[in-house]
Amino acid sequence: MPIIVNLDVMMARRKMSLNELSEKVNITLANLSILKTGKAKAVRFSTLEAICEALDCQPGDILEYVEE
């Protein structure tokens, strides 16, 4: 898939666990894990906004387009 999710990279840079991010963003661990592993087919802008706010980053820091 040409869209790469770098959520784990940003979480590591901010030294934030999946549990902590889940609490801050108010998303279940299961849904956050699906997003983190790149298995999500879509992400709501409101979710992306909350993640960016919690990790103090931009959407481009989390999502990356790579040509196949």
PDB file with one MODEL, atoms N, CA, C and O in Angstrom:
MODEL        1
ATOM      1  N   MET A   1       0.846  -1.182   0.000  1.00  0.00           N
ATOM      2  CA  MET A   1       0.000   0.000   0.000  1.00  0.00           C
ATOM      3  C   MET A   1       0.888   1.240   0.000  1.00  0.00           C
ATOM      4  O   MET A   1       1.840   1.316   0.777  1.00  0.00           O
ATOM      5  N   PRO A   2       0.594   2.199  -0.847  1.00  0.00           N
ATOM      6  CA  PRO A   2       1.469   3.370  -0.957  1.00  0.00           C
ATOM      7  C   PRO A   2       1.365   4.371   0.200  1.00  0.00           C
ATOM      8  O   PRO A   2       2.185   5.285   0.287  1.00  0.00           O
ATOM      9  N   ILE A   3       0.378   4.220   1.088  1.00  0.00           N
ATOM     10  CA  ILE A   3       0.291   5.103   2.246  1.00  0.00           C
ATOM     11  C   ILE A   3       0.888   4.376   3.453  1.00  0.00           C
ATOM     12  O   ILE A   3       0.419   3.308   3.845  1.00  0.00           O
ATOM     13  N   ILE A   4       1.913   4.965   4.021  1.00  0.00           N
ATOM     14  CA  ILE A   4       2.606   4.396   5.172  1.00  0.00           C
ATOM     15  C   ILE A   4       2.180   5.177   6.418  1.00  0.00           C
ATOM     16  O   ILE A   4       2.159   6.408   6.407  1.00  0.00           O
ATOM     17  N   VAL A   5       1.846   4.467   7.478  1.00  0.00           N
ATOM     18  CA  VAL A   5       1.461   5.100   8.744  1.00  0.00           C
ATOM     19  C   VAL A   5       2.664   5.035   9.680  1.00  0.00           C
ATOM     20  O   VAL A   5       3.110   3.953  10.062  1.00  0.00           O
ATOM     21  N   ASN A   6       3.176   6.193  10.039  1.00  0.00           N
ATOM     22  CA  ASN A   6       4.352   6.296  10.909  1.00  0.00           C
ATOM     23  C   ASN A   6       3.968   6.637  12.350  1.00  0.00           C
ATOM     24  O   ASN A   6       4.707   7.334  13.045  1.00  0.00           O
ATOM     25  N   LEU A   7       2.827   6.152  12.788  1.00  0.00           N
ATOM     26  CA  LEU A   7       2.364   6.456  14.135  1.00  0.00           C
ATOM     27  C   LEU A   7       3.328   5.924  15.188  1.00  0.00           C
ATOM     28  O   LEU A   7       3.596   6.600  16.181  1.00  0.00           O
ATOM     29  N   ASP A   8       3.845   4.732  14.982  1.00  0.00           N
ATOM     30  CA  ASP A   8       4.783   4.155  15.951  1.00  0.00           C
ATOM     31  C   ASP A   8       6.057   4.981  16.064  1.00  0.00           C
ATOM     32  O   ASP A   8       6.636   5.087  17.145  1.00  0.00           O
ATOM     33  N   VAL A   9       6.496   5.565  14.953  1.00  0.00           N
ATOM     34  CA  VAL A   9       7.696   6.412  14.959  1.00  0.00           C
ATOM     35  C   VAL A   9       7.456   7.663  15.794  1.00  0.00           C
ATOM     36  O   VAL A   9       8.289   8.037  16.619  1.00  0.00           O
ATOM     37  N   MET A  10       6.301   8.312  15.572  1.00  0.00           N
ATOM     38  CA  MET A  10       5.993   9.531  16.330  1.00  0.00           C
ATOM     39  C   MET A  10       5.784   9.232  17.812  1.00  0.00           C
ATOM     40  O   MET A  10       6.171  10.024  18.671  1.00  0.00           O
ATOM     41  N   MET A  11       5.174   8.096  18.105  1.00  0.00           N
ATOM     42  CA  MET A  11       4.988   7.714  19.508  1.00  0.00           C
ATOM     43  C   MET A  11       6.340   7.486  20.182  1.00  0.00           C
ATOM     44  O   MET A  11       6.528   7.875  21.335  1.00  0.00           O
ATOM     45  N   ALA A  12       7.267   6.870  19.485  1.00  0.00           N
ATOM     46  CA  ALA A  12       8.600   6.634  20.040  1.00  0.00           C
ATOM     47  C   ALA A  12       9.334   7.953  20.263  1.00  0.00           C
ATOM     48  O   ALA A  12       9.999   8.135  21.283  1.00  0.00           O
ATOM     49  N   ARG A  13       9.211   8.869  19.307  1.00  0.00           N
ATOM     50  CA  ARG A  13       9.868  10.180  19.452  1.00  0.00           C
ATOM     51  C   ARG A  13       9.333  10.956  20.652  1.00  0.00           C
ATOM     52  O   ARG A  13      10.073  11.684  21.314  1.00  0.00           O
ATOM     53  N   ARG A  14       8.043  10.794  20.923  1.00  0.00           N
ATOM     54  CA  ARG A  14       7.410  11.497  22.047  1.00  0.00           C
ATOM     55  C   ARG A  14       7.425  10.672  23.332  1.00  0.00           C
ATOM     56  O   ARG A  14       6.932  11.107  24.373  1.00  0.00           O
ATOM     57  N   LYS A  15       8.016   9.445  23.235  1.00  0.00           N
ATOM     58  CA  LYS A  15       8.084   8.537  24.383  1.00  0.00           C
ATOM     59  C   LYS A  15       6.696   8.313  24.985  1.00  0.00           C
ATOM     60  O   LYS A  15       6.498   8.413  26.195  1.00  0.00           O
ATOM     61  N   MET A  16       5.740   8.006  24.101  1.00  0.00           N
ATOM     62  CA  MET A  16       4.364   7.793  24.524  1.00  0.00           C
ATOM     63  C   MET A  16       3.945   6.369  24.188  1.00  0.00           C
ATOM     64  O   MET A  16       4.194   5.880  23.086  1.00  0.00           O
ATOM     65  N   SER A  17       3.313   5.716  25.141  1.00  0.00           N
ATOM     66  CA  SER A  17       2.853   4.341  24.925  1.00  0.00           C
ATOM     67  C   SER A  17       1.505   4.346  24.210  1.00  0.00           C
ATOM     68  O   SER A  17       0.822   5.368  24.131  1.00  0.00           O
ATOM     69  N   LEU A  18       1.148   3.179  23.695  1.00  0.00           N
ATOM     70  CA  LEU A  18      -0.135   3.017  23.024  1.00  0.00           C
ATOM     71  C   LEU A  18      -1.273   3.274  24.010  1.00  0.00           C
ATOM     72  O   LEU A  18      -2.279   3.889  23.656  1.00  0.00           O
ATOM     73  N   ASN A  19      -1.112   2.804  25.240  1.00  0.00           N
ATOM     74  CA  ASN A  19      -2.134   3.030  26.271  1.00  0.00           C
ATOM     75  C   ASN A  19      -2.319   4.513  26.563  1.00  0.00           C
ATOM     76  O   ASN A  19      -3.445   4.998  26.667  1.00  0.00           O
ATOM     77  N   GLU A  20      -1.213   5.222  26.692  1.00  0.00           N
ATOM     78  CA  GLU A  20      -1.272   6.646  26.998  1.00  0.00           C
ATOM     79  C   GLU A  20      -1.929   7.423  25.859  1.00  0.00           C
ATOM     80  O   GLU A  20      -2.766   8.293  26.098  1.00  0.00           O
ATOM     81  N   LEU A  21      -1.548   7.108  24.624  1.00  0.00           N
ATOM     82  CA  LEU A  21      -2.140   7.786  23.469  1.00  0.00           C
ATOM     83  C   LEU A  21      -3.628   7.462  23.373  1.00  0.00           C
ATOM     84  O   LEU A  21      -4.441   8.331  23.058  1.00  0.00           O
ATOM     85  N   SER A  22      -3.975   6.219  23.641  1.00  0.00           N
ATOM     86  CA  SER A  22      -5.370   5.798  23.605  1.00  0.00           C
ATOM     87  C   SER A  22      -6.215   6.617  24.586  1.00  0.00           C
ATOM     88  O   SER A  22      -7.327   7.030  24.258  1.00  0.00           O
ATOM     89  N   GLU A  23      -5.697   6.843  25.757  1.00  0.00           N
ATOM     90  CA  GLU A  23      -6.411   7.637  26.767  1.00  0.00           C
ATOM     91  C   GLU A  23      -6.526   9.103  26.352  1.00  0.00           C
ATOM     92  O   GLU A  23      -7.584   9.711  26.509  1.00  0.00           O
ATOM     93  N   LYS A  24      -5.446   9.669  25.825  1.00  0.00           N
ATOM     94  CA  LYS A  24      -5.460  11.082  25.436  1.00  0.00           C
ATOM     95  C   LYS A  24      -6.389  11.344  24.252  1.00  0.00           C
ATOM     96  O   LYS A  24      -7.045  12.384  24.188  1.00  0.00           O
ATOM     97  N   VAL A  25      -6.441  10.400  23.321  1.00  0.00           N
ATOM     98  CA  VAL A  25      -7.212  10.595  22.091  1.00  0.00           C
ATOM     99  C   VAL A  25      -8.634  10.040  22.236  1.00  0.00           C
ATOM    100  O   VAL A  25      -9.508  10.329  21.418  1.00  0.00           O
ATOM    101  N   ASN A  26      -8.852   9.254  23.268  1.00  0.00           N
ATOM    102  CA  ASN A  26     -10.154   8.626  23.512  1.00  0.00           C
ATOM    103  C   ASN A  26     -10.545   7.672  22.377  1.00  0.00           C
ATOM    104  O   ASN A  26     -11.658   7.724  21.854  1.00  0.00           O
ATOM    105  N   ILE A  27      -9.603   6.804  22.014  1.00  0.00           N
ATOM    106  CA  ILE A  27      -9.811   5.761  21.014  1.00  0.00           C
ATOM    107  C   ILE A  27      -9.469   4.431  21.674  1.00  0.00           C
ATOM    108  O   ILE A  27      -8.552   4.359  22.492  1.00  0.00           O
ATOM    109  N   THR A  28     -10.197   3.388  21.323  1.00  0.00           N
ATOM    110  CA  THR A  28      -9.904   2.082  21.905  1.00  0.00           C
ATOM    111  C   THR A  28      -8.516   1.619  21.477  1.00  0.00           C
ATOM    112  O   THR A  28      -8.017   1.996  20.417  1.00  0.00           O
ATOM    113  N   LEU A  29      -7.907   0.799  22.321  1.00  0.00           N
ATOM    114  CA  LEU A  29      -6.588   0.240  21.996  1.00  0.00           C
ATOM    115  C   LEU A  29      -6.641  -0.551  20.694  1.00  0.00           C
ATOM    116  O   LEU A  29      -5.707  -0.497  19.894  1.00  0.00           O
ATOM    117  N   ALA A  30      -7.729  -1.283  20.480  1.00  0.00           N
ATOM    118  CA  ALA A  30      -7.855  -2.096  19.267  1.00  0.00           C
ATOM    119  C   ALA A  30      -7.843  -1.224  18.016  1.00  0.00           C
ATOM    120  O   ALA A  30      -7.143  -1.532  17.052  1.00  0.00           O
ATOM    121  N   ASN A  31      -8.616  -0.137  18.026  1.00  0.00           N
ATOM    122  CA  ASN A  31      -8.658   0.743  16.851  1.00  0.00           C
ATOM    123  C   ASN A  31      -7.335   1.473  16.642  1.00  0.00           C
ATOM    124  O   ASN A  31      -6.896   1.652  15.506  1.00  0.00           O
ATOM    125  N   LEU A  32      -6.710   1.885  17.715  1.00  0.00           N
ATOM    126  CA  LEU A  32      -5.419   2.554  17.606  1.00  0.00           C
ATOM    127  C   LEU A  32      -4.353   1.590  17.091  1.00  0.00           C
ATOM    128  O   LEU A  32      -3.487   1.979  16.308  1.00  0.00           O
ATOM    129  N   SER A  33      -4.416   0.360  17.522  1.00  0.00           N
ATOM    130  CA  SER A  33      -3.481  -0.662  17.065  1.00  0.00           C
ATOM    131  C   SER A  33      -3.647  -0.938  15.567  1.00  0.00           C
ATOM    132  O   SER A  33      -2.660  -1.103  14.850  1.00  0.00           O
ATOM    133  N   ILE A  34      -4.892  -0.987  15.101  1.00  0.00           N
ATOM    134  CA  ILE A  34      -5.160  -1.182  13.670  1.00  0.00           C
ATOM    135  C   ILE A  34      -4.550  -0.039  12.869  1.00  0.00           C
ATOM    136  O   ILE A  34      -3.952  -0.262  11.817  1.00  0.00           O
ATOM    137  N   LEU A  35      -4.700   1.169  13.361  1.00  0.00           N
ATOM    138  CA  LEU A  35      -4.120   2.329  12.678  1.00  0.00           C
ATOM    139  C   LEU A  35      -2.597   2.268  12.708  1.00  0.00           C
ATOM    140  O   LEU A  35      -1.943   2.524  11.697  1.00  0.00           O
ATOM    141  N   LYS A  36      -2.037   1.934  13.858  1.00  0.00           N
ATOM    142  CA  LYS A  36      -0.582   1.880  14.042  1.00  0.00           C
ATOM    143  C   LYS A  36       0.080   0.850  13.134  1.00  0.00           C
ATOM    144  O   LYS A  36       1.172   1.082  12.614  1.00  0.00           O
ATOM    145  N   THR A  37      -0.579  -0.277  12.949  1.00  0.00           N
ATOM    146  CA  THR A  37       0.009  -1.334  12.124  1.00  0.00           C
ATOM    147  C   THR A  37      -0.228  -1.131  10.626  1.00  0.00           C
ATOM    148  O   THR A  37       0.244  -1.920   9.808  1.00  0.00           O
ATOM    149  N   GLY A  38      -0.956  -0.075  10.272  1.00  0.00           N
ATOM    150  CA  GLY A  38      -1.189   0.216   8.863  1.00  0.00           C
ATOM    151  C   GLY A  38      -2.302  -0.602   8.246  1.00  0.00           C
ATOM    152  O   GLY A  38      -2.435  -0.636   7.023  1.00  0.00           O
ATOM    153  N   LYS A  39      -3.106  -1.262   9.066  1.00  0.00           N
ATOM    154  CA  LYS A  39      -4.189  -2.100   8.556  1.00  0.00           C
ATOM    155  C   LYS A  39      -5.495  -1.330   8.370  1.00  0.00           C
ATOM    156  O   LYS A  39      -6.457  -1.870   7.825  1.00  0.00           O
ATOM    157  N   ALA A  40      -5.536  -0.085   8.815  1.00  0.00           N
ATOM    158  CA  ALA A  40      -6.747   0.725   8.683  1.00  0.00           C
ATOM    159  C   ALA A  40      -6.960   1.112   7.226  1.00  0.00           C
ATOM    160  O   ALA A  40      -6.007   1.414   6.508  1.00  0.00           O
ATOM    161  N   LYS A  41      -8.198   1.099   6.805  1.00  0.00           N
ATOM    162  CA  LYS A  41      -8.543   1.484   5.436  1.00  0.00           C
ATOM    163  C   LYS A  41      -8.889   2.958   5.350  1.00  0.00           C
ATOM    164  O   LYS A  41      -8.897   3.531   4.260  1.00  0.00           O
ATOM    165  N   ALA A  42      -9.177   3.581   6.490  1.00  0.00           N
ATOM    166  CA  ALA A  42      -9.543   4.990   6.533  1.00  0.00           C
ATOM    167  C   ALA A  42      -9.254   5.531   7.928  1.00  0.00           C
ATOM    168  O   ALA A  42      -9.115   4.781   8.894  1.00  0.00           O
ATOM    169  N   VAL A  43      -9.170   6.845   8.000  1.00  0.00           N
ATOM    170  CA  VAL A  43      -9.021   7.504   9.298  1.00  0.00           C
ATOM    171  C   VAL A  43      -9.833   8.800   9.238  1.00  0.00           C
ATOM    172  O   VAL A  43      -9.747   9.551   8.267  1.00  0.00           O
ATOM    173  N   ARG A  44     -10.601   9.047  10.263  1.00  0.00           N
ATOM    174  CA  ARG A  44     -11.390  10.283  10.317  1.00  0.00           C
ATOM    175  C   ARG A  44     -10.466  11.455  10.587  1.00  0.00           C
ATOM    176  O   ARG A  44      -9.466  11.332  11.294  1.00  0.00           O
ATOM    177  N   PHE A  45     -10.824  12.605  10.004  1.00  0.00           N
ATOM    178  CA  PHE A  45     -10.036  13.807  10.253  1.00  0.00           C
ATOM    179  C   PHE A  45     -10.057  14.172  11.732  1.00  0.00           C
ATOM    180  O   PHE A  45      -9.054  14.655  12.256  1.00  0.00           O
ATOM    181  N   SER A  46     -11.162  13.955  12.407  1.00  0.00           N
ATOM    182  CA  SER A  46     -11.236  14.270  13.834  1.00  0.00           C
ATOM    183  C   SER A  46     -10.271  13.395  14.639  1.00  0.00           C
ATOM    184  O   SER A  46      -9.668  13.854  15.609  1.00  0.00           O
ATOM    185  N   THR A  47     -10.133  12.141  14.229  1.00  0.00           N
ATOM    186  CA  THR A  47      -9.184  11.234  14.888  1.00  0.00           C
ATOM    187  C   THR A  47      -7.756  11.679  14.607  1.00  0.00           C
ATOM    188  O   THR A  47      -6.925  11.736  15.513  1.00  0.00           O
ATOM    189  N   LEU A  48      -7.479  11.989  13.357  1.00  0.00           N
ATOM    190  CA  LEU A  48      -6.141  12.452  12.973  1.00  0.00           C
ATOM    191  C   LEU A  48      -5.789  13.741  13.713  1.00  0.00           C
ATOM    192  O   LEU A  48      -4.658  13.915  14.168  1.00  0.00           O
ATOM    193  N   GLU A  49      -6.753  14.631  13.829  1.00  0.00           N
ATOM    194  CA  GLU A  49      -6.539  15.885  14.555  1.00  0.00           C
ATOM    195  C   GLU A  49      -6.207  15.621  16.020  1.00  0.00           C
ATOM    196  O   GLU A  49      -5.293  16.234  16.573  1.00  0.00           O
ATOM    197  N   ALA A  50      -6.946  14.713  16.644  1.00  0.00           N
ATOM    198  CA  ALA A  50      -6.706  14.397  18.058  1.00  0.00           C
ATOM    199  C   ALA A  50      -5.339  13.755  18.258  1.00  0.00           C
ATOM    200  O   ALA A  50      -4.654  14.048  19.238  1.00  0.00           O
ATOM    201  N   ILE A  51      -4.941  12.890  17.345  1.00  0.00           N
ATOM    202  CA  ILE A  51      -3.622  12.250  17.433  1.00  0.00           C
ATOM    203  C   ILE A  51      -2.527  13.290  17.269  1.00  0.00           C
ATOM    204  O   ILE A  51      -1.549  13.289  18.017  1.00  0.00           O
ATOM    205  N   CYS A  52      -2.685  14.177  16.296  1.00  0.00           N
ATOM    206  CA  CYS A  52      -1.681  15.229  16.081  1.00  0.00           C
ATOM    207  C   CYS A  52      -1.576  16.149  17.285  1.00  0.00           C
ATOM    208  O   CYS A  52      -0.484  16.584  17.649  1.00  0.00           O
ATOM    209  N   GLU A  53      -2.711  16.445  17.900  1.00  0.00           N
ATOM    210  CA  GLU A  53      -2.696  17.298  19.088  1.00  0.00           C
ATOM    211  C   GLU A  53      -1.980  16.595  20.242  1.00  0.00           C
ATOM    212  O   GLU A  53      -1.173  17.209  20.940  1.00  0.00           O
ATOM    213  N   ALA A  54      -2.273  15.318  20.440  1.00  0.00           N
ATOM    214  CA  ALA A  54      -1.662  14.562  21.540  1.00  0.00           C
ATOM    215  C   ALA A  54      -0.163  14.378  21.337  1.00  0.00           C
ATOM    216  O   ALA A  54       0.604  14.399  22.299  1.00  0.00           O
ATOM    217  N   LEU A  55       0.256  14.196  20.076  1.00  0.00           N
ATOM    218  CA  LEU A  55       1.680  13.958  19.793  1.00  0.00           C
ATOM    219  C   LEU A  55       2.425  15.231  19.389  1.00  0.00           C
ATOM    220  O   LEU A  55       3.628  15.197  19.130  1.00  0.00           O
ATOM    221  N   ASP A  56       1.704  16.351  19.336  1.00  0.00           N
ATOM    222  CA  ASP A  56       2.294  17.635  18.942  1.00  0.00           C
ATOM    223  C   ASP A  56       3.040  17.494  17.611  1.00  0.00           C
ATOM    224  O   ASP A  56       4.241  17.750  17.518  1.00  0.00           O
ATOM    225  N   CYS A  57       2.288  17.078  16.584  1.00  0.00           N
ATOM    226  CA  CYS A  57       2.896  16.881  15.274  1.00  0.00           C
ATOM    227  C   CYS A  57       1.904  17.271  14.171  1.00  0.00           C
ATOM    228  O   CYS A  57       0.782  17.688  14.457  1.00  0.00           O
ATOM    229  N   GLN A  58       2.314  17.136  12.944  1.00  0.00           N
ATOM    230  CA  GLN A  58       1.495  17.426  11.782  1.00  0.00           C
ATOM    231  C   GLN A  58       1.022  16.112  11.154  1.00  0.00           C
ATOM    232  O   GLN A  58       1.663  15.079  11.345  1.00  0.00           O
ATOM    233  N   PRO A  59      -0.096  16.133  10.405  1.00  0.00           N
ATOM    234  CA  PRO A  59      -0.559  14.909   9.734  1.00  0.00           C
ATOM    235  C   PRO A  59       0.518  14.270   8.854  1.00  0.00           C
ATOM    236  O   PRO A  59       0.590  13.045   8.751  1.00  0.00           O
ATOM    237  N   GLY A  60       1.342  15.082   8.229  1.00  0.00           N
ATOM    238  CA  GLY A  60       2.419  14.574   7.387  1.00  0.00           C
ATOM    239  C   GLY A  60       3.501  13.836   8.152  1.00  0.00           C
ATOM    240  O   GLY A  60       4.277  13.080   7.568  1.00  0.00           O
ATOM    241  N   ASP A  61       3.555  14.057   9.469  1.00  0.00           N
ATOM    242  CA  ASP A  61       4.500  13.316  10.297  1.00  0.00           C
ATOM    243  C   ASP A  61       4.011  11.885  10.530  1.00  0.00           C
ATOM    244  O   ASP A  61       4.805  10.990  10.822  1.00  0.00           O
ATOM    245  N   ILE A  62       2.702  11.679  10.398  1.00  0.00           N
ATOM    246  CA  ILE A  62       2.099  10.377  10.655  1.00  0.00           C
ATOM    247  C   ILE A  62       1.837   9.604   9.373  1.00  0.00           C
ATOM    248  O   ILE A  62       2.066   8.396   9.311  1.00  0.00           O
ATOM    249  N   LEU A  63       1.354  10.308   8.343  1.00  0.00           N
ATOM    250  CA  LEU A  63       1.020   9.662   7.070  1.00  0.00           C
ATOM    251  C   LEU A  63       2.033  10.030   5.997  1.00  0.00           C
ATOM    252  O   LEU A  63       2.420  11.191   5.864  1.00  0.00           O
ATOM    253  N   GLU A  64       2.455   9.037   5.241  1.00  0.00           N
ATOM    254  CA  GLU A  64       3.474   9.241   4.218  1.00  0.00           C
ATOM    255  C   GLU A  64       3.063   8.492   2.958  1.00  0.00           C
ATOM    256  O   GLU A  64       2.626   7.344   3.029  1.00  0.00           O
ATOM    257  N   TYR A  65       3.200   9.139   1.804  1.00  0.00           N
ATOM    258  CA  TYR A  65       2.904   8.500   0.532  1.00  0.00           C
ATOM    259  C   TYR A  65       4.206   8.020  -0.095  1.00  0.00           C
ATOM    260  O   TYR A  65       5.162   8.783  -0.232  1.00  0.00           O
ATOM    261  N   VAL A  66       4.227   6.736  -0.475  1.00  0.00           N
ATOM    262  CA  VAL A  66       5.406   6.156  -1.112  1.00  0.00           C
ATOM    263  C   VAL A  66       4.934   5.464  -2.402  1.00  0.00           C
ATOM    264  O   VAL A  66       4.044   4.615  -2.373  1.00  0.00           O
ATOM    265  N   GLU A  67       5.540   5.840  -3.513  1.00  0.00           N
ATOM    266  CA  GLU A  67       5.169   5.216  -4.791  1.00  0.00           C
ATOM    267  C   GLU A  67       5.612   3.762  -4.807  1.00  0.00           C
ATOM    268  O   GLU A  67       6.672   3.406  -4.290  1.00  0.00           O
ATOM    269  N   GLU A  68       4.766   2.926  -5.419  1.00  0.00           N
ATOM    270  CA  GLU A  68       5.107   1.504  -5.528  1.00  0.00           C
ATOM    271  C   GLU A  68       5.931   1.251  -6.762  1.00  0.00           C
ATOM    272  O   GLU A  68       6.314   0.112  -7.025  1.00  0.00           O
TER     273      GLU A  68
ENDMDL
END
